[in-house]
Amino acid sequence: MEFSFELLALLSLIAVLAGFIDAIAGGGGLLTIPALLFTGMSPVQAIATNKLQACFGSFTATRFFIKQKLVSPKKQVWGIIAAAIGAAIGALAIQLFDSQILITLLPFALILIALYLVVAKNLGEPADKPKLNKKNFNASFISGIGFYDGFFGPGTGTFFTLSYCKMRAMSLIQATAHAKLMNFTTNIVSLM
C-alpha cells in the first residue's frame, strides 16, 4: 500500500490533532480510525495502526501522572490485570469478525460514540460516594472497557475516566490519571 505525500501529510496532521485530543480527554481514535479507513486499510489494520500510535500518547500521559503521584501502578495491580485480560479477549474476538461486517458497523459505532460524548451532561462530575468497591469495579467496568478497547477502541480513555468519576467517585484529574494507566495497559495488550 503506497500513500502520496499529500495523504501522508493529512494523516500526520490528523494524528497530531488526535494525540492532542487523547492527551486532554481521550477519543482521538474517533479521528484516526476513519482517516485510516479512508486510505483503504482493512478495519483490523486501521484499529491496530490506531492502537500503535495510541500507545505512545498513553505512555507519555501515564508517566506524567505517575511522576505527579496522581496514580500508583502498585496500588492498581488488580485493575491493570483486569484491563489486560479484557483487552486480550477483545483483541482475539475482533479477529473472528468478517471484515465486511466491521466495515459496515464501524461508521455507525463511531457516530454513536461521538454523539454520546457530545450530548451527555455532567460527564466529568464525580459521584458523591463510590457505587462499587474496587474489586467489583475492576471485575466489571475495567475488564469490560478493556474488552471494548481490545475489540474496537475509540473513546476508551473517556469511558475509563467517566467510570472512575461516576462509579469510584474520583475527581476528574484523579480519574484521568487512573484512566491513562488503564488505557496504556489496554493499548499495549491489544497490540500483542
mmCIF file of the C-alpha atoms, coordinates in Angstrom:
data_MODEL
# 
_entry.id   MODEL 
# 
loop_
_atom_site.group_PDB 
_atom_site.id 
_atom_site.type_symbol 
_atom_site.label_atom_id 
_atom_site.label_alt_id 
_atom_site.label_comp_id 
_atom_site.label_asym_id 
_atom_site.label_entity_id 
_atom_site.label_seq_id 
_atom_site.pdbx_PDB_ins_code 
_atom_site.Cartn_x 
_atom_site.Cartn_y 
_atom_site.Cartn_z 
_atom_site.occupancy 
_atom_site.B_iso_or_equiv 
_atom_site.pdbx_formal_charge 
_atom_site.auth_seq_id 
_atom_site.auth_comp_id 
_atom_site.auth_asym_id 
_atom_site.auth_atom_id 
_atom_site.pdbx_PDB_model_num 
ATOM 1   C CA . MET A 1 1   ? 0.000   0.000   0.000  1.00 0.00 ? 1   MET A CA 1 
ATOM 2   C CA . GLU A 1 2   ? 1.540   3.291   -1.120 1.00 0.00 ? 2   GLU A CA 1 
ATOM 3   C CA . PHE A 1 3   ? 0.488   6.754   0.048  1.00 0.00 ? 3   PHE A CA 1 
ATOM 4   C CA . SER A 1 4   ? 1.039   10.070  -1.670 1.00 0.00 ? 4   SER A CA 1 
ATOM 5   C CA . PHE A 1 5   ? 2.897   12.862  0.103  1.00 0.00 ? 5   PHE A CA 1 
ATOM 6   C CA . GLU A 1 6   ? -0.349  14.808  0.449  1.00 0.00 ? 6   GLU A CA 1 
ATOM 7   C CA . LEU A 1 7   ? -2.138  11.874  2.068  1.00 0.00 ? 7   LEU A CA 1 
ATOM 8   C CA . LEU A 1 8   ? 0.769   11.291  4.462  1.00 0.00 ? 8   LEU A CA 1 
ATOM 9   C CA . ALA A 1 9   ? 0.740   14.984  5.382  1.00 0.00 ? 9   ALA A CA 1 
ATOM 10  C CA . LEU A 1 10  ? -3.011  14.861  6.034  1.00 0.00 ? 10  LEU A CA 1 
ATOM 11  C CA . LEU A 1 11  ? -2.681  11.676  8.113  1.00 0.00 ? 11  LEU A CA 1 
ATOM 12  C CA . SER A 1 12  ? 0.150   13.278  10.100 1.00 0.00 ? 12  SER A CA 1 
ATOM 13  C CA . LEU A 1 13  ? -1.984  16.339  10.816 1.00 0.00 ? 13  LEU A CA 1 
ATOM 14  C CA . ILE A 1 14  ? -4.887  14.150  11.922 1.00 0.00 ? 14  ILE A CA 1 
ATOM 15  C CA . ALA A 1 15  ? -2.526  12.104  14.136 1.00 0.00 ? 15  ALA A CA 1 
ATOM 16  C CA . VAL A 1 16  ? -1.225  15.250  15.855 1.00 0.00 ? 16  VAL A CA 1 
ATOM 17  C CA . LEU A 1 17  ? -4.758  16.534  16.428 1.00 0.00 ? 17  LEU A CA 1 
ATOM 18  C CA . ALA A 1 18  ? -5.885  13.116  17.698 1.00 0.00 ? 18  ALA A CA 1 
ATOM 19  C CA . GLY A 1 19  ? -2.877  12.957  20.033 1.00 0.00 ? 19  GLY A CA 1 
ATOM 20  C CA . PHE A 1 20  ? -3.780  16.360  21.446 1.00 0.00 ? 20  PHE A CA 1 
ATOM 21  C CA . ILE A 1 21  ? -7.391  15.284  21.988 1.00 0.00 ? 21  ILE A CA 1 
ATOM 22  C CA . ASP A 1 22  ? -6.260  11.990  23.552 1.00 0.00 ? 22  ASP A CA 1 
ATOM 23  C CA . ALA A 1 23  ? -3.915  13.780  25.955 1.00 0.00 ? 23  ALA A CA 1 
ATOM 24  C CA . ILE A 1 24  ? -6.707  16.027  27.213 1.00 0.00 ? 24  ILE A CA 1 
ATOM 25  C CA . ALA A 1 25  ? -9.828  13.890  27.237 1.00 0.00 ? 25  ALA A CA 1 
ATOM 26  C CA . GLY A 1 26  ? -9.410  10.754  25.145 1.00 0.00 ? 26  GLY A CA 1 
ATOM 27  C CA . GLY A 1 27  ? -11.271 9.937   21.972 1.00 0.00 ? 27  GLY A CA 1 
ATOM 28  C CA . GLY A 1 28  ? -8.549  10.606  19.403 1.00 0.00 ? 28  GLY A CA 1 
ATOM 29  C CA . GLY A 1 29  ? -9.426  7.321   17.717 1.00 0.00 ? 29  GLY A CA 1 
ATOM 30  C CA . LEU A 1 30  ? -12.678 8.949   16.624 1.00 0.00 ? 30  LEU A CA 1 
ATOM 31  C CA . LEU A 1 31  ? -10.474 10.926  14.203 1.00 0.00 ? 31  LEU A CA 1 
ATOM 32  C CA . THR A 1 32  ? -7.725  8.473   13.330 1.00 0.00 ? 32  THR A CA 1 
ATOM 33  C CA . ILE A 1 33  ? -9.766  5.355   12.589 1.00 0.00 ? 33  ILE A CA 1 
ATOM 34  C CA . PRO A 1 34  ? -11.978 6.993   9.926  1.00 0.00 ? 34  PRO A CA 1 
ATOM 35  C CA . ALA A 1 35  ? -8.869  8.620   8.415  1.00 0.00 ? 35  ALA A CA 1 
ATOM 36  C CA . LEU A 1 36  ? -7.073  5.270   8.253  1.00 0.00 ? 36  LEU A CA 1 
ATOM 37  C CA . LEU A 1 37  ? -10.136 3.540   6.799  1.00 0.00 ? 37  LEU A CA 1 
ATOM 38  C CA . PHE A 1 38  ? -10.240 6.271   4.138  1.00 0.00 ? 38  PHE A CA 1 
ATOM 39  C CA . THR A 1 39  ? -6.790  5.139   2.942  1.00 0.00 ? 39  THR A CA 1 
ATOM 40  C CA . GLY A 1 40  ? -8.174  1.706   2.115  1.00 0.00 ? 40  GLY A CA 1 
ATOM 41  C CA . MET A 1 41  ? -6.902  -0.135  5.173  1.00 0.00 ? 41  MET A CA 1 
ATOM 42  C CA . SER A 1 42  ? -8.993  -3.004  6.447  1.00 0.00 ? 42  SER A CA 1 
ATOM 43  C CA . PRO A 1 43  ? -10.818 -2.334  9.735  1.00 0.00 ? 43  PRO A CA 1 
ATOM 44  C CA . VAL A 1 44  ? -8.451  -4.609  11.659 1.00 0.00 ? 44  VAL A CA 1 
ATOM 45  C CA . GLN A 1 45  ? -5.401  -2.832  10.157 1.00 0.00 ? 45  GLN A CA 1 
ATOM 46  C CA . ALA A 1 46  ? -6.891  0.593   10.943 1.00 0.00 ? 46  ALA A CA 1 
ATOM 47  C CA . ILE A 1 47  ? -7.650  -0.372  14.542 1.00 0.00 ? 47  ILE A CA 1 
ATOM 48  C CA . ALA A 1 48  ? -4.172  -1.895  15.010 1.00 0.00 ? 48  ALA A CA 1 
ATOM 49  C CA . THR A 1 49  ? -2.455  1.165   13.494 1.00 0.00 ? 49  THR A CA 1 
ATOM 50  C CA . ASN A 1 50  ? -4.512  3.449   15.728 1.00 0.00 ? 50  ASN A CA 1 
ATOM 51  C CA . LYS A 1 51  ? -3.589  1.284   18.711 1.00 0.00 ? 51  LYS A CA 1 
ATOM 52  C CA . LEU A 1 52  ? 0.129   1.604   17.928 1.00 0.00 ? 52  LEU A CA 1 
ATOM 53  C CA . GLN A 1 53  ? 0.032   5.397   17.824 1.00 0.00 ? 53  GLN A CA 1 
ATOM 54  C CA . ALA A 1 54  ? -2.176  5.499   20.932 1.00 0.00 ? 54  ALA A CA 1 
ATOM 55  C CA . CYS A 1 55  ? 0.475   3.569   22.888 1.00 0.00 ? 55  CYS A CA 1 
ATOM 56  C CA . PHE A 1 56  ? 2.895   6.476   22.656 1.00 0.00 ? 56  PHE A CA 1 
ATOM 57  C CA . GLY A 1 57  ? 0.410   9.064   23.889 1.00 0.00 ? 57  GLY A CA 1 
ATOM 58  C CA . SER A 1 58  ? -0.967  6.919   26.697 1.00 0.00 ? 58  SER A CA 1 
ATOM 59  C CA . PHE A 1 59  ? 2.573   6.024   27.831 1.00 0.00 ? 59  PHE A CA 1 
ATOM 60  C CA . THR A 1 60  ? 3.591   9.680   27.980 1.00 0.00 ? 60  THR A CA 1 
ATOM 61  C CA . ALA A 1 61  ? 0.452   10.683  29.870 1.00 0.00 ? 61  ALA A CA 1 
ATOM 62  C CA . THR A 1 62  ? 0.760   7.740   32.282 1.00 0.00 ? 62  THR A CA 1 
ATOM 63  C CA . ARG A 1 63  ? 4.379   8.588   33.001 1.00 0.00 ? 63  ARG A CA 1 
ATOM 64  C CA . PHE A 1 64  ? 3.411   12.203  33.721 1.00 0.00 ? 64  PHE A CA 1 
ATOM 65  C CA . PHE A 1 65  ? 0.634   11.206  36.138 1.00 0.00 ? 65  PHE A CA 1 
ATOM 66  C CA . ILE A 1 66  ? 2.902   8.717   37.941 1.00 0.00 ? 66  ILE A CA 1 
ATOM 67  C CA . LYS A 1 67  ? 5.583   11.401  38.384 1.00 0.00 ? 67  LYS A CA 1 
ATOM 68  C CA . GLN A 1 68  ? 2.916   13.751  39.753 1.00 0.00 ? 68  GLN A CA 1 
ATOM 69  C CA . LYS A 1 69  ? 1.906   10.964  42.189 1.00 0.00 ? 69  LYS A CA 1 
ATOM 70  C CA . LEU A 1 70  ? -1.681  11.033  40.934 1.00 0.00 ? 70  LEU A CA 1 
ATOM 71  C CA . VAL A 1 71  ? -1.693  7.295   40.254 1.00 0.00 ? 71  VAL A CA 1 
ATOM 72  C CA . SER A 1 72  ? 0.403   4.394   41.512 1.00 0.00 ? 72  SER A CA 1 
ATOM 73  C CA . PRO A 1 73  ? 0.713   1.256   39.375 1.00 0.00 ? 73  PRO A CA 1 
ATOM 74  C CA . LYS A 1 74  ? 1.500   -0.738  42.544 1.00 0.00 ? 74  LYS A CA 1 
ATOM 75  C CA . LYS A 1 75  ? -1.880  0.221   44.008 1.00 0.00 ? 75  LYS A CA 1 
ATOM 76  C CA . GLN A 1 76  ? -3.657  -0.565  40.739 1.00 0.00 ? 76  GLN A CA 1 
ATOM 77  C CA . VAL A 1 77  ? -2.277  -4.049  40.060 1.00 0.00 ? 77  VAL A CA 1 
ATOM 78  C CA . TRP A 1 78  ? -5.719  -5.724  40.033 1.00 0.00 ? 78  TRP A CA 1 
ATOM 79  C CA . GLY A 1 79  ? -7.101  -3.023  37.749 1.00 0.00 ? 79  GLY A CA 1 
ATOM 80  C CA . ILE A 1 80  ? -4.147  -3.470  35.392 1.00 0.00 ? 80  ILE A CA 1 
ATOM 81  C CA . ILE A 1 81  ? -4.715  -7.234  35.357 1.00 0.00 ? 81  ILE A CA 1 
ATOM 82  C CA . ALA A 1 82  ? -8.460  -6.795  34.712 1.00 0.00 ? 82  ALA A CA 1 
ATOM 83  C CA . ALA A 1 83  ? -7.772  -4.298  31.906 1.00 0.00 ? 83  ALA A CA 1 
ATOM 84  C CA . ALA A 1 84  ? -5.169  -6.609  30.346 1.00 0.00 ? 84  ALA A CA 1 
ATOM 85  C CA . ILE A 1 85  ? -7.453  -9.648  30.409 1.00 0.00 ? 85  ILE A CA 1 
ATOM 86  C CA . GLY A 1 86  ? -10.341 -7.688  28.894 1.00 0.00 ? 86  GLY A CA 1 
ATOM 87  C CA . ALA A 1 87  ? -8.121  -6.206  26.169 1.00 0.00 ? 87  ALA A CA 1 
ATOM 88  C CA . ALA A 1 88  ? -6.607  -9.590  25.286 1.00 0.00 ? 88  ALA A CA 1 
ATOM 89  C CA . ILE A 1 89  ? -10.044 -11.173 24.887 1.00 0.00 ? 89  ILE A CA 1 
ATOM 90  C CA . GLY A 1 90  ? -11.254 -8.193  22.834 1.00 0.00 ? 90  GLY A CA 1 
ATOM 91  C CA . ALA A 1 91  ? -8.205  -8.322  20.549 1.00 0.00 ? 91  ALA A CA 1 
ATOM 92  C CA . LEU A 1 92  ? -8.781  -12.026 19.950 1.00 0.00 ? 92  LEU A CA 1 
ATOM 93  C CA . ALA A 1 93  ? -12.512 -11.516 19.365 1.00 0.00 ? 93  ALA A CA 1 
ATOM 94  C CA . ILE A 1 94  ? -12.088 -8.876  16.643 1.00 0.00 ? 94  ILE A CA 1 
ATOM 95  C CA . GLN A 1 95  ? -10.037 -11.313 14.587 1.00 0.00 ? 95  GLN A CA 1 
ATOM 96  C CA . LEU A 1 96  ? -13.057 -13.609 14.396 1.00 0.00 ? 96  LEU A CA 1 
ATOM 97  C CA . PHE A 1 97  ? -15.260 -10.980 12.736 1.00 0.00 ? 97  PHE A CA 1 
ATOM 98  C CA . ASP A 1 98  ? -15.711 -10.719 8.992  1.00 0.00 ? 98  ASP A CA 1 
ATOM 99  C CA . SER A 1 99  ? -14.123 -7.515  7.640  1.00 0.00 ? 99  SER A CA 1 
ATOM 100 C CA . GLN A 1 100 ? -17.276 -6.640  5.677  1.00 0.00 ? 100 GLN A CA 1 
ATOM 101 C CA . ILE A 1 101 ? -19.348 -6.658  8.863  1.00 0.00 ? 101 ILE A CA 1 
ATOM 102 C CA . LEU A 1 102 ? -16.792 -4.397  10.538 1.00 0.00 ? 102 LEU A CA 1 
ATOM 103 C CA . ILE A 1 103 ? -16.712 -2.021  7.558  1.00 0.00 ? 103 ILE A CA 1 
ATOM 104 C CA . THR A 1 104 ? -20.492 -1.742  7.768  1.00 0.00 ? 104 THR A CA 1 
ATOM 105 C CA . LEU A 1 105 ? -20.675 -1.318  11.551 1.00 0.00 ? 105 LEU A CA 1 
ATOM 106 C CA . LEU A 1 106 ? -17.643 0.926   12.209 1.00 0.00 ? 106 LEU A CA 1 
ATOM 107 C CA . PRO A 1 107 ? -19.099 4.205   10.886 1.00 0.00 ? 107 PRO A CA 1 
ATOM 108 C CA . PHE A 1 108 ? -22.291 3.752   12.901 1.00 0.00 ? 108 PHE A CA 1 
ATOM 109 C CA . ALA A 1 109 ? -20.373 2.870   16.046 1.00 0.00 ? 109 ALA A CA 1 
ATOM 110 C CA . LEU A 1 110 ? -18.092 5.898   15.655 1.00 0.00 ? 110 LEU A CA 1 
ATOM 111 C CA . ILE A 1 111 ? -21.058 8.232   15.139 1.00 0.00 ? 111 ILE A CA 1 
ATOM 112 C CA . LEU A 1 112 ? -22.926 6.830   18.157 1.00 0.00 ? 112 LEU A CA 1 
ATOM 113 C CA . ILE A 1 113 ? -19.884 7.193   20.417 1.00 0.00 ? 113 ILE A CA 1 
ATOM 114 C CA . ALA A 1 114 ? -19.228 10.749  19.234 1.00 0.00 ? 114 ALA A CA 1 
ATOM 115 C CA . LEU A 1 115 ? -22.883 11.715  19.730 1.00 0.00 ? 115 LEU A CA 1 
ATOM 116 C CA . TYR A 1 116 ? -22.934 10.264  23.227 1.00 0.00 ? 116 TYR A CA 1 
ATOM 117 C CA . LEU A 1 117 ? -19.809 12.186  24.213 1.00 0.00 ? 117 LEU A CA 1 
ATOM 118 C CA . VAL A 1 118 ? -21.251 15.425  22.814 1.00 0.00 ? 118 VAL A CA 1 
ATOM 119 C CA . VAL A 1 119 ? -24.779 15.267  24.263 1.00 0.00 ? 119 VAL A CA 1 
ATOM 120 C CA . ALA A 1 120 ? -24.234 13.576  27.645 1.00 0.00 ? 120 ALA A CA 1 
ATOM 121 C CA . LYS A 1 121 ? -24.479 16.028  30.539 1.00 0.00 ? 121 LYS A CA 1 
ATOM 122 C CA . ASN A 1 122 ? -22.280 16.271  33.639 1.00 0.00 ? 122 ASN A CA 1 
ATOM 123 C CA . LEU A 1 123 ? -19.852 13.708  32.265 1.00 0.00 ? 123 LEU A CA 1 
ATOM 124 C CA . GLY A 1 124 ? -16.848 14.655  34.376 1.00 0.00 ? 124 GLY A CA 1 
ATOM 125 C CA . GLU A 1 125 ? -18.644 15.301  37.662 1.00 0.00 ? 125 GLU A CA 1 
ATOM 126 C CA . PRO A 1 126 ? -17.790 12.693  40.286 1.00 0.00 ? 126 PRO A CA 1 
ATOM 127 C CA . ALA A 1 127 ? -20.434 10.785  42.204 1.00 0.00 ? 127 ALA A CA 1 
ATOM 128 C CA . ASP A 1 128 ? -20.928 11.702  45.862 1.00 0.00 ? 128 ASP A CA 1 
ATOM 129 C CA . LYS A 1 129 ? -19.670 8.311   47.026 1.00 0.00 ? 129 LYS A CA 1 
ATOM 130 C CA . PRO A 1 130 ? -18.301 5.172   45.330 1.00 0.00 ? 130 PRO A CA 1 
ATOM 131 C CA . LYS A 1 131 ? -21.018 2.963   43.871 1.00 0.00 ? 131 LYS A CA 1 
ATOM 132 C CA . LEU A 1 132 ? -18.791 -0.118  43.614 1.00 0.00 ? 132 LEU A CA 1 
ATOM 133 C CA . ASN A 1 133 ? -15.875 -1.315  45.674 1.00 0.00 ? 133 ASN A CA 1 
ATOM 134 C CA . LYS A 1 134 ? -12.525 -1.552  43.909 1.00 0.00 ? 134 LYS A CA 1 
ATOM 135 C CA . LYS A 1 135 ? -12.720 -5.325  43.360 1.00 0.00 ? 135 LYS A CA 1 
ATOM 136 C CA . ASN A 1 136 ? -16.170 -5.268  41.724 1.00 0.00 ? 136 ASN A CA 1 
ATOM 137 C CA . PHE A 1 137 ? -15.294 -2.135  39.758 1.00 0.00 ? 137 PHE A CA 1 
ATOM 138 C CA . ASN A 1 138 ? -12.184 -3.801  38.307 1.00 0.00 ? 138 ASN A CA 1 
ATOM 139 C CA . ALA A 1 139 ? -14.046 -7.029  37.538 1.00 0.00 ? 139 ALA A CA 1 
ATOM 140 C CA . SER A 1 140 ? -16.879 -5.264  35.719 1.00 0.00 ? 140 SER A CA 1 
ATOM 141 C CA . PHE A 1 141 ? -16.005 -1.822  34.376 1.00 0.00 ? 141 PHE A CA 1 
ATOM 142 C CA . ILE A 1 142 ? -12.240 -2.100  33.936 1.00 0.00 ? 142 ILE A CA 1 
ATOM 143 C CA . SER A 1 143 ? -12.318 -5.529  32.303 1.00 0.00 ? 143 SER A CA 1 
ATOM 144 C CA . GLY A 1 144 ? -15.367 -4.556  30.205 1.00 0.00 ? 144 GLY A CA 1 
ATOM 145 C CA . ILE A 1 145 ? -13.815 -1.337  28.929 1.00 0.00 ? 145 ILE A CA 1 
ATOM 146 C CA . GLY A 1 146 ? -10.582 -3.286  28.384 1.00 0.00 ? 146 GLY A CA 1 
ATOM 147 C CA . PHE A 1 147 ? -12.518 -5.719  26.171 1.00 0.00 ? 147 PHE A CA 1 
ATOM 148 C CA . TYR A 1 148 ? -14.018 -2.792  24.253 1.00 0.00 ? 148 TYR A CA 1 
ATOM 149 C CA . ASP A 1 149 ? -10.558 -1.293  23.725 1.00 0.00 ? 149 ASP A CA 1 
ATOM 150 C CA . GLY A 1 150 ? -9.094  -4.573  22.515 1.00 0.00 ? 150 GLY A CA 1 
ATOM 151 C CA . PHE A 1 151 ? -12.021 -5.076  20.160 1.00 0.00 ? 151 PHE A CA 1 
ATOM 152 C CA . PHE A 1 152 ? -12.599 -1.545  18.851 1.00 0.00 ? 152 PHE A CA 1 
ATOM 153 C CA . GLY A 1 153 ? -11.195 1.274   20.956 1.00 0.00 ? 153 GLY A CA 1 
ATOM 154 C CA . PRO A 1 154 ? -12.302 4.828   20.125 1.00 0.00 ? 154 PRO A CA 1 
ATOM 155 C CA . GLY A 1 155 ? -13.294 6.751   23.236 1.00 0.00 ? 155 GLY A CA 1 
ATOM 156 C CA . THR A 1 156 ? -11.771 4.220   25.634 1.00 0.00 ? 156 THR A CA 1 
ATOM 157 C CA . GLY A 1 157 ? -9.872  6.822   27.655 1.00 0.00 ? 157 GLY A CA 1 
ATOM 158 C CA . THR A 1 158 ? -13.057 8.809   28.074 1.00 0.00 ? 158 THR A CA 1 
ATOM 159 C CA . PHE A 1 159 ? -15.002 5.716   29.137 1.00 0.00 ? 159 PHE A CA 1 
ATOM 160 C CA . PHE A 1 160 ? -12.341 4.838   31.722 1.00 0.00 ? 160 PHE A CA 1 
ATOM 161 C CA . THR A 1 161 ? -12.372 8.414   33.051 1.00 0.00 ? 161 THR A CA 1 
ATOM 162 C CA . LEU A 1 162 ? -16.157 8.552   33.265 1.00 0.00 ? 162 LEU A CA 1 
ATOM 163 C CA . SER A 1 163 ? -16.349 5.211   35.029 1.00 0.00 ? 163 SER A CA 1 
ATOM 164 C CA . TYR A 1 164 ? -13.812 6.324   37.643 1.00 0.00 ? 164 TYR A CA 1 
ATOM 165 C CA . CYS A 1 165 ? -15.764 9.574   38.192 1.00 0.00 ? 165 CYS A CA 1 
ATOM 166 C CA . LYS A 1 166 ? -19.199 8.001   38.357 1.00 0.00 ? 166 LYS A CA 1 
ATOM 167 C CA . MET A 1 167 ? -18.504 4.599   39.929 1.00 0.00 ? 167 MET A CA 1 
ATOM 168 C CA . ARG A 1 168 ? -15.487 5.312   42.161 1.00 0.00 ? 168 ARG A CA 1 
ATOM 169 C CA . ALA A 1 169 ? -16.297 8.990   42.991 1.00 0.00 ? 169 ALA A CA 1 
ATOM 170 C CA . MET A 1 170 ? -12.909 10.290  41.834 1.00 0.00 ? 170 MET A CA 1 
ATOM 171 C CA . SER A 1 171 ? -12.243 13.873  40.821 1.00 0.00 ? 171 SER A CA 1 
ATOM 172 C CA . LEU A 1 172 ? -11.744 14.441  37.103 1.00 0.00 ? 172 LEU A CA 1 
ATOM 173 C CA . ILE A 1 173 ? -7.961  14.743  37.457 1.00 0.00 ? 173 ILE A CA 1 
ATOM 174 C CA . GLN A 1 174 ? -7.696  11.563  39.589 1.00 0.00 ? 174 GLN A CA 1 
ATOM 175 C CA . ALA A 1 175 ? -9.992  9.720   37.198 1.00 0.00 ? 175 ALA A CA 1 
ATOM 176 C CA . THR A 1 176 ? -7.957  10.866  34.196 1.00 0.00 ? 176 THR A CA 1 
ATOM 177 C CA . ALA A 1 177 ? -4.702  9.720   35.829 1.00 0.00 ? 177 ALA A CA 1 
ATOM 178 C CA . HIS A 1 178 ? -6.138  6.272   36.542 1.00 0.00 ? 178 HIS A CA 1 
ATOM 179 C CA . ALA A 1 179 ? -7.713  6.113   33.082 1.00 0.00 ? 179 ALA A CA 1 
ATOM 180 C CA . LYS A 1 180 ? -4.383  6.786   31.365 1.00 0.00 ? 180 LYS A CA 1 
ATOM 181 C CA . LEU A 1 181 ? -2.731  3.928   33.252 1.00 0.00 ? 181 LEU A CA 1 
ATOM 182 C CA . MET A 1 182 ? -5.515  1.525   32.297 1.00 0.00 ? 182 MET A CA 1 
ATOM 183 C CA . ASN A 1 183 ? -5.598  2.802   28.714 1.00 0.00 ? 183 ASN A CA 1 
ATOM 184 C CA . PHE A 1 184 ? -1.849  2.339   28.346 1.00 0.00 ? 184 PHE A CA 1 
ATOM 185 C CA . THR A 1 185 ? -2.304  -1.228  29.592 1.00 0.00 ? 185 THR A CA 1 
ATOM 186 C CA . THR A 1 186 ? -5.099  -1.991  27.130 1.00 0.00 ? 186 THR A CA 1 
ATOM 187 C CA . ASN A 1 187 ? -3.219  -0.386  24.239 1.00 0.00 ? 187 ASN A CA 1 
ATOM 188 C CA . ILE A 1 188 ? -0.097  -2.477  24.824 1.00 0.00 ? 188 ILE A CA 1 
ATOM 189 C CA . VAL A 1 189 ? -2.005  -5.728  25.362 1.00 0.00 ? 189 VAL A CA 1 
ATOM 190 C CA . SER A 1 190 ? -4.173  -5.137  22.274 1.00 0.00 ? 190 SER A CA 1 
ATOM 191 C CA . LEU A 1 191 ? -1.059  -4.853  20.109 1.00 0.00 ? 191 LEU A CA 1 
ATOM 192 C CA . MET A 1 192 ? 0.409   -8.145  21.271 1.00 0.00 ? 192 MET A CA 1 
# 
